[in-house]
Every structure is written in C-alpha cells, then in structure tokens.
Amino acid sequence: MLHWIVAPIVLPALVAPIIALAMRHDLVLQRVFSLASTSALVLIAAALFQAAATGAVESYEIGSWPAPFGIVLVLDRLSALMVTLTAVLALVVLAYAVASGWDARGRHFHALYQFQLMGLFGAMLTGDIFNLFVFFEILLIASYGLMIHGGGRMRLRGGVQYVVFNLAGSTLFLFALGTIYGVMGTLNMADMAVRAAELPPGDSGLLRVAAALLLLVFVLKGAVLPLHFWLPNTYALAPAPVAALFAVMTKVGAYSVIRVYTLVFHPELEATGTMIADILIPAALLTLAVGMIGVLAGGTLARVVAFAAIGSMGTLFLAIGAFTPQATAAAVYYLVHSTLAAAALFLIVDQIRARLGSSALVAQPPMASGGLVAALFFGAAIAMAGMPPLSGFVGKLLVMDALRAHPLWIWIWATILITSLISVVGFARAGSTLFWMAHDAGTPMPPPDAEARVNRIEDQVHPGAALASIGAMLGLIVALTVLAGPMMRQAEATAAQLHDRQAYIEAVLGPAPTANPNPQAADEER
C-alpha cells in the first residue's frame, strides 16, 4: 500500500495533460477519460482509507530521499478521510457537469478539473509545508480557469477579485515560509514539530510571527472574517459544478489549520501557547454570525448559499479553535457534513437558474419539475441550517457539547443557536419565494441573472441524470446521518491520532534515538 500513497497525485497529473493535448477536440473522449480517472481515484481513496483505518501512519519518500531532506507524503486517518471525501465529491460533481452540459460551455474543463484534483490531493497528503504552498498554487491556478469557465462579464469580474485575494494569500504564505526556515532551518512539518520544542527563548518572537502569518493564510483560504470577502461573489458567480467542488477547497484551509496547529504550533508549545486559539475562536464567532445574517440579505439564492457556506466555516473553526481531542472529533464530522451540504445546494441553485434564468428571490413563474427541485432544496437547506434529523443537527450538537467547558461557552452556544434560527428563517423565506409564491405562466420573467451566464434546461444533456447527481449528494448526507455512530468513532480515532504528535513524527523521521544503557560497551565499540 505504501506506493499507492502517491497515486492520487500522479493519476490526475498524467490524465490532465493527455486530455488537454490529445483530446482537446473530442469532448466525448474527454468525458470518458475524466470520469474513468475520477472513478479510479475513488477506488484508490477507499483503499487508502482502509489502510489508514488500522491506525498506522505511513510516509512515502519521493525518490527515496529521507526526511527532512526529501519530499515526503504522509498518510494518516485525517489525510485519508480528506482524500476520500474529495474523491467522492469530485465524482458526483463531475457526473453533474457532464449531465448538465456545463463541461461543454468552455475549453479545457476536464483538464483543469484533473489539475484541481491533483492540487487538492497533494495539499492533503504532503508532509512538507513548502510543498503545501506548491500544491496550493496548483489548485489555485486550476481554479482560476474553472472560475471563469463559460465566460460572462460578471464571472470574469468575480474571477479577478478571486485572483487578487489569493495572490495576496500566496505572498503572505511565502513570507511565513521564509520566517519559519530562518528560525528552524527546516520546512518538513514533523521536523518543525521537533525543532519548535527545542528553540531557545530568544527565537520565540519570530516563531509567534510565523505562526500568525500562517494562520492568516489558512483562514483566508477558509473564508474566516475579516478575510471572507472573496467568497460570496466567487461562489455565486462560478459555474455550479465549480462552486460545488470549491466547497471542499475552503476545507483545505481548515485541514491546514488542524494539521499545522496540532502538530507544530500546538497549545502546549511554550513559544506560542494559546495564542492561536485566542484569535481563532472570536474570529469564528464573528464569521458564523455574519455568514448567517448574510443568508437573510442574500438577494439571490446563489448568494444565500454562499453566505451559508461562510457561516458553516465559522461553526467548523469554532470546533477547530478549541484544540482538544473532543472538539477536533466534532470538527472532523462537521467538516464532512458541511462540504456535502454546500455542494448539494450549489447544484440545486444551478437547476433553479436553468429553469427560471435567475435565482433572484422574487416571485417568478412556476418552473418545470418544480416539486422535485423544491424537495431537493428543502432537504439540503435542512441539512445546512442544522435542523433535525439530518447530519447538520448532529454536527452542531457535537460542536456544542465539545465546547461546553470552554470559557466562552455561553457566547458559543448562543451564537450557534441564534444563527441556526436565522438560517432557518433565511432558507424558508428563499424557498417559499421561489417555490410557493410562483405566479401563473403569464407572469413576465425577471431579467436574466446578472450573476453570470446560466445553463438553460433545454441545453442540458441529461437533465434527469443531473437531478440524480443531486439526489446522490443528498443520499450521502442521509448516510452520514444514519451512520453517525461509526463516523464519530472514526472521527474520535482521527482526533486521538492528531493529538498524539509523536506517532506522526516517528513515522516521518523514524524512532527517536535512545540512550545507550551501557556506556562502557559503547566506548569499546567506538
């Protein structure tokens, strides 16, 4: 199984240029290869998940160069779970893109999609923080092309904003890497964990600067207030399959915080202490509040869903920011749930746009298959808002229970409960406006969606298959609810492994040397 760790990175890296160079004029062949590659990635991810379920941490040394000098990939429970979640999401979203015809609305969709997967998988598997930066750039470059897929003035404007924000994040990332290397002399995360504990007190100031810079980068990717401004327009204007895949991209920022701040800059580290937690919890509370208030004032369903995604990141970072095993386990469960719920909602928005030409929250004529689309919407909205009985309710309960001993627990509980009510009101109002307040067929339609060029229902290749893809996403949410017990046991085991830093360090660097119990024998040997 060791050599399969690199497969999720290598496979899309090989398939993407083949599609771009050899199949650029044959859309059918592009679809076949892209679907086959993504299906294979699901099987590989499942095998890696099964291997990681034993509790062993495995490292793969590229070119047989040992850590910390060579490039290392690391497979543990968290990285295996993230790879599996991304692969399953990517397959469902790709099936939707093919069925709805979105992949035919611009060039190189499938090649960019595979490069995006390469960057996502690389970021989740790397054991080196510089290569985390490299894979961030790969996935961002691919996402730039996917963001403007299909064209349109508004989409291009949103793409420019997205590029500017992420270039600023990349610049900060480089500053943080330079500071870390200057202080520690290494960028291997396991080696950083060892050296951070051994640094002299005189270097603690620079270490805190590096930790703060990295946090800024990761929360920018995760759309935490006040660095969330790029997300509403980006998600509302992007093509639906791209926005659905982007639902896991913000989770890469959350994954990076979990990885780096449980391994290197953990609360027990004297140089940083609880600095990160003290920053992250208040920021997450504000993110949750602003995100869910935005659900009430979105104006269009696309922006409502985008603000709901921001709010869900606030809930996720509340759990992450506690940095306790119980809270980390709750964060892992909620991460999976929020990714699936946001992706499902963005695909449903596309179906509404395809039928009405707009997702504006004004009374519009009845839509084709309105009952089915309404049922899918309310199912996904219940999950996102955190109402029982779906996984959003379970996830929020887990987060609240994990944080009941936190000094700010009253504020945390109050914010989660009040914003849940606000999101229920916001989604109920949006749904009733679009589905229950429909006028008769003679009512003039509002102007075409100013958000972006839409994909009309008559242009879709297989509308039934597109709806089936959304149904599959909701099926995953139901499965996450029904299997909440086994999933939480997996999440608890993942959290325990994350907080056992020594297991990760020894898997990458090898066992720590032990003192020779017989010094005289050692002298004779020398």
TORBARO-80536 format. One record per residue (C-alpha): residue number from 1; x, y, z. Coordinates in steps of 0.1 Angstrom, whole numbers. Each point is the difference from the previous one (the first is absolute). Layout:
# TORBARO-80536
+-----+-------+-------+-------+
: num :    px :    py :    pz :
+-----+-------+-------+-------+
: NUM :     X :     Y :     Z :
...
+-----+-------+-------+-------+
//
This chain:
# TORBARO-80536
+-----+-------+-------+-------+
: num :    px :    py :    pz :
+-----+-------+-------+-------+
:   1 :     0 :     0 :     0 :
:   2 :    30 :    23 :     5 :
:   3 :     4 :     9 :   -36 :
:   4 :   -37 :     7 :    -5 :
:   5 :     3 :    31 :    22 :
:   6 :    14 :    19 :   -30 :
:   7 :   -27 :   -13 :   -24 :
:   8 :   -27 :    27 :     7 :
:   9 :    26 :    26 :   -10 :
:  10 :    16 :   -18 :   -30 :
:  11 :   -32 :   -12 :   -17 :
:  12 :   -17 :    34 :    -6 :
:  13 :    34 :    15 :    -7 :
:  14 :     4 :   -25 :   -29 :
:  15 :   -36 :     1 :   -12 :
:  16 :    -4 :    38 :    -1 :
:  17 :    27 :     7 :   -27 :
:  18 :   -11 :   -30 :   -20 :
:  19 :   -35 :    15 :    -1 :
:  20 :    13 :    34 :    -8 :
:  21 :    23 :   -10 :   -28 :
:  22 :   -14 :   -31 :   -16 :
:  23 :   -37 :     4 :     5 :
:  24 :    -6 :    37 :    -1 :
:  25 :   -23 :    -3 :   -30 :
:  26 :   -20 :   -31 :    12 :
:  27 :   -23 :     8 :    29 :
:  28 :   -14 :   -35 :     2 :
:  29 :    35 :   -15 :     4 :
:  30 :     8 :    27 :    26 :
:  31 :   -31 :   -10 :    20 :
:  32 :     9 :   -37 :    -1 :
:  33 :    36 :     5 :    11 :
:  34 :    -9 :    25 :    27 :
:  35 :   -28 :   -21 :    14 :
:  36 :    22 :   -31 :    -1 :
:  37 :    29 :    18 :    17 :
:  38 :   -23 :    14 :    28 :
:  39 :   -16 :   -34 :     5 :
:  40 :    34 :   -16 :     4 :
:  41 :     9 :    27 :    25 :
:  42 :   -31 :    -9 :    21 :
:  43 :    12 :   -37 :     1 :
:  44 :    36 :    11 :     9 :
:  45 :   -13 :    23 :    27 :
:  46 :   -22 :   -28 :    14 :
:  47 :    31 :   -23 :     2 :
:  48 :    21 :    27 :    17 :
:  49 :   -28 :     7 :    24 :
:  50 :    -2 :   -37 :     9 :
:  51 :    38 :    -1 :     5 :
:  52 :    -1 :    30 :    22 :
:  53 :   -28 :   -15 :    21 :
:  54 :    26 :   -23 :    17 :
:  55 :    14 :    31 :    18 :
:  56 :    34 :    -2 :   -16 :
:  57 :    16 :    32 :   -14 :
:  58 :    18 :    -7 :   -33 :
:  59 :    25 :    23 :   -17 :
:  60 :    11 :    -2 :   -37 :
:  61 :    34 :    14 :    -9 :
:  62 :     1 :    14 :   -35 :
:  63 :    31 :   -12 :   -18 :
:  64 :    10 :   -19 :    32 :
:  65 :    14 :    32 :    15 :
:  66 :    -5 :    -2 :    38 :
:  67 :   -18 :    26 :    20 :
:  68 :     6 :    28 :     8 :
:  69 :    22 :     5 :   -32 :
:  70 :   -24 :   -15 :   -26 :
:  71 :   -36 :     4 :    -9 :
:  72 :   -22 :   -21 :    22 :
:  73 :   -37 :   -10 :    -3 :
:  74 :   -18 :   -11 :    32 :
:  75 :   -31 :   -21 :     3 :
:  76 :   -18 :     0 :    33 :
:  77 :   -37 :    -1 :     9 :
:  78 :    -7 :    37 :    -7 :
:  79 :    18 :     1 :   -34 :
:  80 :   -17 :   -33 :   -10 :
:  81 :   -34 :    14 :    10 :
:  82 :     5 :    32 :   -19 :
:  83 :    12 :   -18 :   -31 :
:  84 :   -30 :   -23 :     1 :
:  85 :   -24 :    29 :     5 :
:  86 :    15 :    20 :   -29 :
:  87 :     0 :   -30 :   -24 :
:  88 :   -36 :    -8 :     7 :
:  89 :   -11 :    36 :    -3 :
:  90 :    20 :     4 :   -32 :
:  91 :   -16 :   -30 :   -16 :
:  92 :   -36 :    11 :     8 :
:  93 :     7 :    36 :   -11 :
:  94 :    17 :   -11 :   -32 :
:  95 :   -30 :   -22 :    -8 :
:  96 :   -22 :    30 :     4 :
:  97 :    23 :    21 :   -22 :
:  98 :    -3 :   -25 :   -28 :
:  99 :   -37 :    -6 :     4 :
: 100 :    -8 :    38 :     1 :
: 101 :    23 :     8 :   -29 :
: 102 :    21 :    25 :    20 :
: 103 :    32 :   -16 :   -12 :
: 104 :    -9 :     9 :   -36 :
: 105 :    -3 :    37 :     7 :
: 106 :    37 :     8 :    -1 :
: 107 :    33 :   -15 :    -8 :
: 108 :    22 :   -23 :    21 :
: 109 :   -25 :    -6 :    27 :
: 110 :    10 :   -36 :     6 :
: 111 :    37 :     7 :    -1 :
: 112 :    -3 :    28 :    25 :
: 113 :   -23 :   -22 :    22 :
: 114 :    27 :   -27 :     2 :
: 115 :    27 :    25 :     8 :
: 116 :   -22 :    14 :    27 :
: 117 :    -3 :   -35 :    15 :
: 118 :    37 :    -4 :    -2 :
: 119 :     5 :    31 :    21 :
: 120 :   -27 :    -9 :    25 :
: 121 :    14 :   -35 :     6 :
: 122 :    36 :    12 :     2 :
: 123 :    -9 :    26 :    26 :
: 124 :   -17 :   -27 :    21 :
: 125 :    29 :   -25 :    -3 :
: 126 :    31 :    21 :     2 :
: 127 :    22 :    -1 :    31 :
: 128 :    20 :    31 :   -10 :
: 129 :   -14 :    35 :     5 :
: 130 :    18 :    14 :   -30 :
: 131 :   -17 :   -27 :   -22 :
: 132 :   -33 :    10 :    16 :
: 133 :     7 :    34 :   -15 :
: 134 :     8 :   -16 :   -34 :
: 135 :   -32 :   -21 :     0 :
: 136 :   -20 :    31 :    11 :
: 137 :    13 :    18 :   -31 :
: 138 :    -8 :   -30 :   -23 :
: 139 :   -36 :    -2 :    12 :
: 140 :    -4 :    38 :    -1 :
: 141 :    13 :     3 :   -36 :
: 142 :   -24 :   -27 :   -11 :
: 143 :   -28 :    17 :    19 :
: 144 :     6 :    33 :   -17 :
: 145 :    -7 :   -17 :   -33 :
: 146 :   -30 :   -18 :    13 :
: 147 :   -14 :    31 :    17 :
: 148 :    -4 :    18 :   -34 :
: 149 :   -11 :   -31 :   -19 :
: 150 :   -30 :     9 :   -22 :
: 151 :     9 :    37 :    -2 :
: 152 :   -21 :    30 :     9 :
: 153 :     9 :    35 :    12 :
: 154 :   -10 :    -5 :    36 :
: 155 :    17 :   -34 :     2 :
: 156 :    32 :    16 :   -13 :
: 157 :    -3 :    28 :    26 :
: 158 :    -5 :   -25 :    28 :
: 159 :    30 :   -20 :   -13 :
: 160 :    23 :    31 :     1 :
: 161 :   -11 :     6 :    36 :
: 162 :     7 :   -36 :     9 :
: 163 :    35 :     1 :   -16 :
: 164 :     9 :    32 :    18 :
: 165 :    -9 :   -14 :    34 :
: 166 :    17 :   -32 :    -5 :
: 167 :    32 :    16 :   -13 :
: 168 :     1 :    20 :    32 :
: 169 :    -4 :   -32 :    19 :
: 170 :    28 :   -17 :   -20 :
: 171 :    23 :    30 :     8 :
: 172 :    -7 :    -3 :    37 :
: 173 :     7 :   -37 :    -2 :
: 174 :    34 :     6 :   -15 :
: 175 :     8 :    25 :    28 :
: 176 :   -11 :   -26 :    26 :
: 177 :    22 :   -27 :   -16 :
: 178 :    30 :    23 :    -1 :
: 179 :    -4 :     8 :    37 :
: 180 :    -5 :   -36 :     9 :
: 181 :    31 :   -11 :   -19 :
: 182 :    20 :    28 :    14 :
: 183 :    -9 :   -10 :    36 :
: 184 :    -1 :   -38 :    -3 :
: 185 :    21 :    -9 :   -30 :
: 186 :   -26 :   -24 :   -13 :
: 187 :   -34 :    -1 :   -17 :
: 188 :    -8 :   -37 :     7 :
: 189 :   -30 :     1 :    23 :
: 190 :    12 :   -29 :    22 :
: 191 :    35 :    16 :     3 :
: 192 :   -16 :    33 :     8 :
: 193 :   -19 :   -16 :    28 :
: 194 :    32 :   -13 :    15 :
: 195 :    20 :    33 :    -4 :
: 196 :   -28 :    22 :    12 :
: 197 :     2 :   -16 :    34 :
: 198 :    38 :     4 :     1 :
: 199 :     2 :    37 :   -11 :
: 200 :    17 :    24 :    24 :
: 201 :   -22 :    26 :    17 :
: 202 :    16 :    27 :   -22 :
: 203 :   -16 :   -14 :   -31 :
: 204 :   -35 :    -2 :    15 :
: 205 :   -10 :    34 :   -14 :
: 206 :     7 :   -10 :   -36 :
: 207 :   -17 :   -33 :     5 :
: 208 :   -32 :    18 :    11 :
: 209 :     3 :    22 :   -31 :
: 210 :     3 :   -30 :   -22 :
: 211 :   -30 :   -17 :    17 :
: 212 :   -21 :    31 :    -4 :
: 213 :     9 :     4 :   -37 :
: 214 :    -9 :   -36 :    -7 :
: 215 :   -33 :     4 :    17 :
: 216 :    -8 :    30 :   -21 :
: 217 :     7 :   -20 :   -31 :
: 218 :   -21 :   -30 :    11 :
: 219 :   -30 :    20 :    12 :
: 220 :     1 :    20 :   -33 :
: 221 :    -4 :   -33 :   -18 :
: 222 :   -27 :   -10 :    25 :
: 223 :   -19 :    33 :    -4 :
: 224 :     1 :    10 :    37 :
: 225 :    -9 :    36 :     9 :
: 226 :    13 :    25 :    -9 :
: 227 :    17 :   -19 :   -29 :
: 228 :   -32 :   -13 :   -15 :
: 229 :    -8 :    27 :   -25 :
: 230 :    11 :   -21 :   -30 :
: 231 :   -24 :   -29 :     6 :
: 232 :   -36 :    14 :    -6 :
: 233 :     7 :    12 :   -35 :
: 234 :    23 :   -28 :    -9 :
: 235 :   -25 :   -27 :    10 :
: 236 :   -31 :    18 :   -13 :
: 237 :    16 :     7 :   -34 :
: 238 :    19 :   -32 :    -7 :
: 239 :   -15 :   -28 :   -21 :
: 240 :   -21 :   -23 :    22 :
: 241 :    24 :   -30 :    -2 :
: 242 :    29 :    22 :     8 :
: 243 :   -17 :    16 :    30 :
: 244 :    -9 :   -35 :    12 :
: 245 :    36 :   -11 :    -2 :
: 246 :    11 :    32 :    16 :
: 247 :   -20 :   -11 :    31 :
: 248 :    30 :   -23 :     8 :
: 249 :    26 :    26 :    -9 :
: 250 :    -9 :    22 :    31 :
: 251 :     4 :   -32 :    20 :
: 252 :    36 :    -2 :   -11 :
: 253 :     6 :    32 :    21 :
: 254 :   -17 :   -17 :    30 :
: 255 :    20 :   -32 :    -6 :
: 256 :    32 :    20 :     0 :
: 257 :    -9 :    17 :    33 :
: 258 :    -7 :   -34 :    15 :
: 259 :    32 :   -16 :   -13 :
: 260 :    25 :    28 :     8 :
: 261 :   -15 :    12 :    33 :
: 262 :    -4 :   -34 :    15 :
: 263 :    34 :   -11 :   -11 :
: 264 :    24 :    30 :     1 :
: 265 :   -16 :    31 :    17 :
: 266 :   -21 :   -19 :    24 :
: 267 :   -13 :    16 :    33 :
: 268 :    26 :   -19 :    21 :
: 269 :    28 :    17 :   -19 :
: 270 :    14 :    26 :    23 :
: 271 :     9 :    25 :   -27 :
: 272 :   -35 :     3 :   -14 :
: 273 :   -22 :   -13 :    28 :
: 274 :   -37 :     6 :    -5 :
: 275 :     6 :    30 :   -24 :
: 276 :   -16 :   -17 :   -30 :
: 277 :   -30 :   -12 :    19 :
: 278 :    -5 :    35 :    16 :
: 279 :    -1 :    14 :   -36 :
: 280 :   -19 :   -27 :   -17 :
: 281 :   -31 :    -4 :    23 :
: 282 :   -11 :    37 :    -1 :
: 283 :     6 :     2 :   -38 :
: 284 :   -20 :   -32 :    -5 :
: 285 :   -29 :    14 :    21 :
: 286 :    -1 :    32 :   -22 :
: 287 :     2 :   -22 :   -32 :
: 288 :   -29 :   -21 :    11 :
: 289 :   -21 :    31 :     9 :
: 290 :     8 :    19 :   -32 :
: 291 :    -4 :   -30 :   -22 :
: 292 :   -35 :    -9 :    13 :
: 293 :   -11 :    37 :     0 :
: 294 :    10 :     0 :   -36 :
: 295 :   -24 :   -29 :    -6 :
: 296 :   -28 :    25 :     8 :
: 297 :    13 :    27 :   -23 :
: 298 :    14 :   -20 :   -29 :
: 299 :   -23 :    14 :   -27 :
: 300 :     4 :   -31 :   -22 :
: 301 :     0 :   -37 :    10 :
: 302 :    36 :    -3 :   -13 :
: 303 :    12 :    27 :    25 :
: 304 :   -21 :   -15 :    28 :
: 305 :    17 :   -33 :    -5 :
: 306 :    34 :    17 :    -2 :
: 307 :    -6 :    18 :    34 :
: 308 :   -12 :   -33 :    15 :
: 309 :    33 :   -15 :   -10 :
: 310 :    18 :    28 :    18 :
: 311 :   -21 :    -6 :    31 :
: 312 :     7 :   -38 :    -1 :
: 313 :    38 :     9 :    -1 :
: 314 :    -6 :    20 :    32 :
: 315 :   -15 :   -30 :    17 :
: 316 :    28 :   -22 :   -12 :
: 317 :    27 :    23 :    12 :
: 318 :   -17 :     3 :    34 :
: 319 :     6 :   -37 :     5 :
: 320 :    35 :     1 :   -15 :
: 321 :    11 :    30 :    22 :
: 322 :    -6 :   -18 :    33 :
: 323 :    29 :   -24 :    -9 :
: 324 :   -12 :   -28 :    22 :
: 325 :    -6 :   -36 :   -11 :
: 326 :   -37 :     1 :     5 :
: 327 :    -4 :    33 :   -19 :
: 328 :    23 :   -12 :   -28 :
: 329 :   -22 :   -31 :    -4 :
: 330 :   -31 :    22 :    -2 :
: 331 :    18 :    21 :   -26 :
: 332 :     8 :   -30 :   -21 :
: 333 :   -36 :   -11 :    -1 :
: 334 :   -13 :    35 :    -7 :
: 335 :    26 :     5 :   -28 :
: 336 :   -14 :   -30 :   -19 :
: 337 :   -36 :    11 :     5 :
: 338 :     5 :    37 :   -10 :
: 339 :    19 :   -10 :   -32 :
: 340 :   -28 :   -22 :   -12 :
: 341 :   -28 :    24 :    10 :
: 342 :    16 :    30 :   -17 :
: 343 :     8 :   -19 :   -32 :
: 344 :   -36 :   -13 :    -2 :
: 345 :   -14 :    35 :     4 :
: 346 :    22 :    15 :   -27 :
: 347 :   -11 :   -27 :   -25 :
: 348 :   -37 :     6 :     9 :
: 349 :     5 :    37 :    -6 :
: 350 :    12 :    -9 :   -35 :
: 351 :   -32 :   -20 :    -7 :
: 352 :   -21 :    30 :    11 :
: 353 :    20 :    23 :   -22 :
: 354 :    -3 :   -24 :   -29 :
: 355 :   -38 :     0 :     3 :
: 356 :    -6 :    37 :     8 :
: 357 :    30 :    17 :   -14 :
: 358 :     6 :    16 :    34 :
: 359 :     3 :    -9 :    37 :
: 360 :   -12 :    35 :    11 :
: 361 :   -22 :    -2 :    30 :
: 362 :   -31 :    14 :   -16 :
: 363 :   -33 :   -16 :   -10 :
: 364 :     6 :   -18 :   -33 :
: 365 :   -21 :   -22 :   -23 :
: 366 :    -3 :   -37 :     9 :
: 367 :    30 :   -21 :   -10 :
: 368 :     1 :   -33 :   -17 :
: 369 :     3 :   -29 :    24 :
: 370 :    -4 :    26 :    28 :
: 371 :   -12 :   -26 :    26 :
: 372 :    31 :   -21 :    -4 :
: 373 :    24 :    29 :     1 :
: 374 :   -18 :    14 :    30 :
: 375 :     3 :   -33 :    19 :
: 376 :    37 :    -1 :    -8 :
: 377 :     4 :    36 :    11 :
: 378 :   -18 :    -4 :    33 :
: 379 :    19 :   -32 :     8 :
: 380 :    34 :    17 :    -6 :
: 381 :   -12 :    32 :    18 :
: 382 :   -10 :   -20 :    31 :
: 383 :    35 :   -16 :     0 :
: 384 :    18 :    33 :    -3 :
: 385 :   -21 :    18 :    26 :
: 386 :     6 :   -27 :    25 :
: 387 :   -36 :   -11 :     5 :
: 388 :    -8 :   -36 :    11 :
: 389 :     1 :   -27 :   -11 :
: 390 :    29 :     4 :   -24 :
: 391 :    38 :     2 :     6 :
: 392 :     1 :    38 :     4 :
: 393 :   -20 :    -4 :    33 :
: 394 :    23 :   -28 :    11 :
: 395 :    31 :    20 :    -9 :
: 396 :   -11 :    31 :    19 :
: 397 :    -9 :   -20 :    31 :
: 398 :    35 :   -16 :    -1 :
: 399 :    16 :    34 :    -3 :
: 400 :   -20 :    15 :    29 :
: 401 :     6 :   -30 :    22 :
: 402 :    38 :     1 :    -7 :
: 403 :     2 :    37 :     9 :
: 404 :   -22 :     0 :    32 :
: 405 :    32 :     3 :    22 :
: 406 :    14 :    29 :   -20 :
: 407 :     2 :    34 :    18 :
: 408 :   -22 :    15 :   -28 :
: 409 :   -25 :   -28 :    -1 :
: 410 :   -30 :    22 :     7 :
: 411 :     9 :    22 :   -30 :
: 412 :     7 :   -30 :   -21 :
: 413 :   -32 :   -18 :     8 :
: 414 :   -21 :    32 :    -4 :
: 415 :    16 :     8 :   -34 :
: 416 :    -5 :   -35 :   -13 :
: 417 :   -36 :    -2 :    11 :
: 418 :   -10 :    36 :   -11 :
: 419 :    17 :    -3 :   -34 :
: 420 :   -16 :   -34 :    -6 :
: 421 :   -34 :    17 :     5 :
: 422 :    11 :    28 :   -24 :
: 423 :    10 :   -25 :   -26 :
: 424 :   -33 :   -19 :     3 :
: 425 :   -19 :    33 :    -6 :
: 426 :    23 :     9 :   -29 :
: 427 :    -3 :   -33 :   -18 :
: 428 :   -37 :    -2 :     7 :
: 429 :    -6 :    35 :   -15 :
: 430 :    22 :    -8 :   -30 :
: 431 :   -18 :   -33 :    -7 :
: 432 :   -35 :    14 :     5 :
: 433 :     8 :    29 :   -24 :
: 434 :    13 :   -23 :   -27 :
: 435 :   -24 :   -30 :     3 :
: 436 :   -32 :    11 :    18 :
: 437 :    -5 :    35 :   -12 :
: 438 :     3 :    -9 :   -36 :
: 439 :   -23 :    20 :   -23 :
: 440 :   -19 :   -14 :   -29 :
: 441 :    17 :    -8 :   -33 :
: 442 :    -9 :    34 :   -14 :
: 443 :    21 :    19 :    25 :
: 444 :    30 :    17 :   -17 :
: 445 :    33 :   -14 :    10 :
: 446 :    26 :    22 :    17 :
: 447 :    30 :    10 :   -20 :
: 448 :    27 :   -27 :    -5 :
: 449 :    21 :    -7 :    30 :
: 450 :    25 :    28 :     4 :
: 451 :    23 :   -23 :    20 :
: 452 :    12 :   -19 :   -30 :
: 453 :   -10 :   -17 :   -33 :
: 454 :   -22 :   -29 :     9 :
: 455 :    -4 :   -35 :   -14 :
: 456 :   -35 :    -4 :   -14 :
: 457 :   -20 :   -32 :     7 :
: 458 :    -5 :    -5 :   -38 :
: 459 :    38 :     0 :    -4 :
: 460 :     7 :   -27 :    26 :
: 461 :    11 :   -34 :   -14 :
: 462 :   -19 :   -22 :    25 :
: 463 :   -21 :    21 :    24 :
: 464 :   -12 :   -31 :    18 :
: 465 :    36 :   -11 :     7 :
: 466 :     9 :    34 :    13 :
: 467 :   -29 :    -2 :    25 :
: 468 :    12 :   -35 :     9 :
: 469 :    35 :    13 :     8 :
: 470 :   -16 :    25 :    25 :
: 471 :   -20 :   -29 :    14 :
: 472 :    32 :   -20 :     5 :
: 473 :    15 :    30 :    19 :
: 474 :   -30 :     1 :    23 :
: 475 :     3 :   -38 :     3 :
: 476 :    35 :     5 :    14 :
: 477 :   -14 :    25 :    25 :
: 478 :   -26 :   -25 :    11 :
: 479 :    26 :   -28 :     3 :
: 480 :    22 :    23 :    21 :
: 481 :   -30 :     5 :    23 :
: 482 :   -10 :   -37 :     2 :
: 483 :    37 :   -10 :     5 :
: 484 :     7 :    28 :    25 :
: 485 :    12 :   -25 :    26 :
: 486 :    26 :   -18 :   -21 :
: 487 :    10 :    34 :   -15 :
: 488 :     5 :    15 :    34 :
: 489 :    21 :   -30 :    11 :
: 490 :    22 :     7 :   -31 :
: 491 :     1 :    37 :     8 :
: 492 :    10 :    -7 :    36 :
: 493 :    28 :   -23 :   -11 :
: 494 :    11 :    26 :   -25 :
: 495 :     1 :    27 :    28 :
: 496 :    19 :   -23 :    23 :
: 497 :    26 :    -7 :   -27 :
: 498 :     4 :    37 :    -7 :
: 499 :     6 :     9 :    36 :
: 500 :    26 :   -28 :     3 :
: 501 :    27 :    20 :   -17 :
: 502 :    27 :   -26 :     7 :
: 503 :   -15 :   -26 :   -23 :
: 504 :     0 :    24 :   -30 :
: 505 :    35 :    11 :     8 :
: 506 :    14 :   -35 :     2 :
: 507 :   -18 :   -11 :   -31 :
: 508 :    18 :    28 :   -20 :
: 509 :    33 :     3 :    17 :
: 510 :     4 :   -35 :    15 :
: 511 :     1 :    -9 :    37 :
: 512 :    18 :    24 :    23 :
: 513 :    35 :   -12 :    10 :
: 514 :     1 :   -15 :    35 :
: 515 :    29 :     3 :    25 :
: 516 :    23 :   -30 :     1 :
: 517 :    -5 :   -18 :    33 :
: 518 :    37 :   -12 :     0 :
: 519 :    23 :    30 :    -7 :
: 520 :    31 :   -22 :     5 :
: 521 :   -11 :   -24 :   -27 :
: 522 :    -6 :    30 :   -23 :
: 523 :    35 :    13 :     7 :
: 524 :    15 :   -34 :    -8 :
: 525 :   -20 :    -1 :   -32 :
: 526 :    13 :    34 :   -11 :
+-----+-------+-------+-------+
//
